[in-house]
Amino acid sequence: MFRSYLATLLLLCVVRVLFAQEKSWQQIDTARQKIDSTTRQLSQLPDKYFSQVSNKTDKLQKQLTRRTDKALSRFLKQEQRLQQKLGKIDSVAAKKYLYPLHRLPGQYESPPQRQITRPCR
């Protein structure tokens, strides 16, 4: 009696596992079909659309570069003013704590890491 119950239970578990695997394969096939249909739809889009999107991204990239350069040049001018003010108070500290001002805005890659021990007033 116990053996037949155990065999039935084992058979039900195996069937359930096989059914779950079949269901997961069906989900994989459904996902694959969705990817294929999306790829097909993308390939059917006209080249004109892709060129328009490319032109818009180029325009936004140029605008972002222009704004970045403008902001960096403003920061450079502000830095020069701070260096002049600090130079009047303490010229050694001005040379020590502020960036070299001979760099152009396009030459900034990453800001130098330094610690200022006392605030400028």
Secondary structure by P-SEA (a helix, b strand, c coil): caaaaaaaaaaaaaaaaaaaaaaaaaaaaaaaaaaaaaaaaaaaccaaaaaaaaaaaaaaaaaaaaaaaaaaaaaaaaaaaaaaaaaaccaaaaaccccccccccccccccbbbbbccccc
